[in-house]
Amino acid sequence: MFDYLIVGAGFAGSVLAERLANDSDKKVLICDKRPHIAGNAYDFYNDEGILIHKYGPHIFHTNSKDVFDYLSEFTEWRTYEHRVLASVDGMLVPMPINLDTINKLYGLNLTAFEVEDFLASLAEPCDQIKTSEDVVVSKVGRELYEKFFRNYTRKQWGLDPSELDASVTSRVPTRTTRDDRYFTDSYQAMPKHGYTRMFEKMLDHPNIKIMLNCDYQEISEEIPYRQLIYTGPIDAFFNYRYGKLPYRSLEFKHETHDTEQFQSAPVVNYPNEQAFTRITEFKYLTGQEHKKTSIVYEFPRAEGDPYYPVPRKENANLYAKYKTLADARSDVRFVGRLATYRYYNMDQIVAQALTEYGKMVGKKRQEAAVAKAAVGNSNGSNTSVQILTNARLS
Ligand SMILES: Cc1cc2nc3c(=O)[nH]c(=O)nc-3n(C[C@H](O)[C@H](O)[C@H](O)COP(=O)(O)OP(=O)(O)OC[C@H]3O[C@@H](n4cnc5c(N)ncnc54)[C@H](O)[C@@H]3O)c2cc1C
């Protein structure tokens, strides 16, 4: 008899498995329908011996000391500050838009003070900000919107920014300084030996058993357990009773090149001409030295694995209906980004899982409270600002 069956071996499921086993001496069975642990953060050495991220680049960043300290029990870190360039008008310019982006794009030599006025002169005032387009145009004007945002959004979401909630772009980062870091969080680092190794350590406990290639429905009748923790898609759990929750997916095209370096930045965004949105070169992220290099292209897709919840009001309403069903199931805990239909970064999911654990053990733990705060505070809070700007898509 297991105390818990945990569905999904990503951050949400693995953090809870670790806490329940290590801190509460519970017996846990964790299953995943994929052939590996670590969920979307899964990384592995490819045939050439280069460490790559199967589901696109995962860069760790957080403002939560508690989350960072917690994960530090399972990994050493490699300090890493992420940087992104965007290919616009035949040039590679820093993203998020900063002083250098503007100077390079317009052939100017403005100072930080002058660029503020310059951006203000481009901005088009808007009486009522309703859509994502309104948000951007009212801040940086139509030209930068067209160059950096419009086509990128259409590619990424299959929707025009004018069809997306204003909330999506309400925090578009535009910098008047030369700071070209992608994130500004206090902790920015990559697990020194990769994410999968970190997960292996997290799950390495005699009380934790792991079943891979296993949909929980195949075993939930066969294997005795007391409680279920579900980190898969919430609509699937309820057999799509109210219809499917819309997700945007990605197709990843991995390549290895017989050269030490492929591009001049870890990530280059392609907002306009190409069908893909960005190219990532993994060695920048991992620090690995190798005479070859591996890259990945990302092609947005309507169908495929669920990655990004589509931020539209009707989808939030649909999720609310599933949430009501979930709230009525006291025998199941719904945790993680698929079960809560929110695009959360990794640190936010760790915080969410630690908070959930705090609730389960009924202790008013300091770590749970802080972790909860971190869910709201992380400036990695993602959704579509990052996607729209292409500056903070992670
Ligand atoms: C392309 C991309 C890039 C990202 N980059 C970053 C980044 O740079 N930085 C960052 O902080 N965050 C990033 N994220 C977000 C990050 O991936 C998530 O925050 C994190 O993976 C969420 O963990 P999770 O456990 O909730 O979900 P997941 O990692 O998705 O894990 C859920 C698991 O449940 C399993 N599952 C589902 N249904 C079943 C079932 N019926 N039976 C058994 N198993 C099931 C799935 O196979 C999956 O492994 C990125 C996400 C994407 C899509």
Ligand as a Chemical Component Dictionary entry (heavy atoms), coordinates in Angstrom:
data_LIG
# 
_chem_comp.id                   LIG 
_chem_comp.type                 NON-POLYMER 
_chem_comp.pdbx_formal_charge   0 
_chem_comp.three_letter_code    LIG 
# 
loop_
_chem_comp_atom.comp_id 
_chem_comp_atom.atom_id 
_chem_comp_atom.alt_atom_id 
_chem_comp_atom.type_symbol 
_chem_comp_atom.charge 
_chem_comp_atom.model_Cartn_x 
_chem_comp_atom.model_Cartn_y 
_chem_comp_atom.model_Cartn_z 
_chem_comp_atom.pdbx_ordinal 
LIG C1  C1  C 0 9.372  25.412 -24.178 1  
LIG C2  C2  C 0 9.372  25.705 -22.706 2  
LIG C3  C3  C 0 10.432 26.380 -22.159 3  
LIG C4  C4  C 0 10.450 26.675 -20.787 4  
LIG N1  N1  N 0 11.511 27.361 -20.294 5  
LIG C5  C5  C 0 11.546 27.677 -18.990 6  
LIG C6  C6  C 0 12.637 28.419 -18.450 7  
LIG O1  O1  O 0 13.574 28.791 -19.168 8  
LIG N2  N2  N 0 12.625 28.724 -17.132 9  
LIG C7  C7  C 0 11.594 28.339 -16.313 10 
LIG O2  O2  O 0 11.653 28.629 -15.113 11 
LIG N3  N3  N 0 10.534 27.641 -16.789 12 
LIG C8  C8  C 0 10.491 27.296 -18.105 13 
LIG N4  N4  N 0 9.429  26.581 -18.601 14 
LIG C9  C9  C 0 8.362  26.163 -17.689 15 
LIG C10 C10 C 0 8.673  24.818 -17.016 16 
LIG O3  O3  O 0 8.770  23.819 -18.001 17 
LIG C11 C11 C 0 7.548  24.492 -16.033 18 
LIG O4  O4  O 0 7.469  25.472 -15.040 19 
LIG C12 C12 C 0 7.729  23.158 -15.317 20 
LIG O5  O5  O 0 8.122  22.140 -16.185 21 
LIG C13 C13 C 0 6.418  22.779 -14.692 22 
LIG O6  O6  O 0 6.539  21.588 -13.962 23 
LIG P1  P1  P 0 5.255  20.688 -13.764 24 
LIG O7  O7  O 0 5.673  19.556 -12.881 25 
LIG O8  O8  O 0 4.089  21.489 -13.335 26 
LIG O9  O9  O 0 4.861  20.174 -15.242 27 
LIG P2  P2  P 0 5.623  19.218 -16.254 28 
LIG O10 O10 O 0 7.080  19.453 -16.253 29 
LIG O11 O11 O 0 4.897  19.345 -17.540 30 
LIG O12 O12 O 0 5.357  17.767 -15.647 31 
LIG C14 C14 C 0 4.088  17.139 -15.714 32 
LIG C15 C15 C 0 4.324  15.668 -16.020 33 
LIG O13 O13 O 0 3.081  14.969 -15.899 34 
LIG C16 C16 C 0 3.100  13.906 -16.839 35 
LIG N5  N5  N 0 1.735  13.458 -17.095 36 
LIG C17 C17 C 0 0.714  14.167 -17.632 37 
LIG N6  N6  N 0 -0.402 13.387 -17.722 38 
LIG C18 C18 C 0 -0.060 12.163 -17.225 39 
LIG C19 C19 C 0 -0.771 10.951 -17.062 40 
LIG N7  N7  N 0 -2.063 10.813 -17.441 41 
LIG N8  N8  N 0 -0.118 9.889  -16.527 42 
LIG C20 C20 C 0 1.190  9.982  -16.174 43 
LIG N9  N9  N 0 1.920  11.127 -16.311 44 
LIG C21 C21 C 0 1.298  12.201 -16.826 45 
LIG C22 C22 C 0 3.763  14.549 -18.063 46 
LIG O14 O14 O 0 4.294  13.554 -18.923 47 
LIG C23 C23 C 0 4.824  15.432 -17.429 48 
LIG O15 O15 O 0 6.099  14.804 -17.398 49 
LIG C24 C24 C 0 9.371  26.283 -19.957 50 
LIG C25 C25 C 0 8.302  25.586 -20.513 51 
LIG C26 C26 C 0 8.282  25.308 -21.867 52 
LIG C27 C27 C 0 7.098  24.596 -22.451 53 
# 
loop_
_chem_comp_bond.comp_id 
_chem_comp_bond.atom_id_1 
_chem_comp_bond.atom_id_2 
_chem_comp_bond.value_order 
_chem_comp_bond.pdbx_ordinal 
LIG C1  C2  SING 1  
LIG C2  C3  SING 2  
LIG C2  C26 DOUB 3  
LIG C3  C4  DOUB 4  
LIG C4  N1  SING 5  
LIG C4  C24 SING 6  
LIG N1  C5  DOUB 7  
LIG C5  C6  SING 8  
LIG C5  C8  SING 9  
LIG C6  O1  DOUB 10 
LIG C6  N2  SING 11 
LIG N2  C7  SING 12 
LIG C7  O2  DOUB 13 
LIG C7  N3  SING 14 
LIG N3  C8  DOUB 15 
LIG C8  N4  SING 16 
LIG N4  C9  SING 17 
LIG N4  C24 SING 18 
LIG C9  C10 SING 19 
LIG C10 O3  SING 20 
LIG C10 C11 SING 21 
LIG C11 O4  SING 22 
LIG C11 C12 SING 23 
LIG C12 O5  SING 24 
LIG C12 C13 SING 25 
LIG C13 O6  SING 26 
LIG O6  P1  SING 27 
LIG P1  O7  DOUB 28 
LIG P1  O8  SING 29 
LIG P1  O9  SING 30 
LIG O9  P2  SING 31 
LIG P2  O10 DOUB 32 
LIG P2  O11 SING 33 
LIG P2  O12 SING 34 
LIG O12 C14 SING 35 
LIG C14 C15 SING 36 
LIG C15 O13 SING 37 
LIG C15 C23 SING 38 
LIG O13 C16 SING 39 
LIG C16 N5  SING 40 
LIG C16 C22 SING 41 
LIG N5  C17 SING 42 
LIG N5  C21 SING 43 
LIG C17 N6  DOUB 44 
LIG N6  C18 SING 45 
LIG C18 C19 SING 46 
LIG C18 C21 DOUB 47 
LIG C19 N7  SING 48 
LIG C19 N8  DOUB 49 
LIG N8  C20 SING 50 
LIG C20 N9  DOUB 51 
LIG N9  C21 SING 52 
LIG C22 O14 SING 53 
LIG C22 C23 SING 54 
LIG C23 O15 SING 55 
LIG C24 C25 DOUB 56 
LIG C25 C26 SING 57 
LIG C26 C27 SING 58 
# 
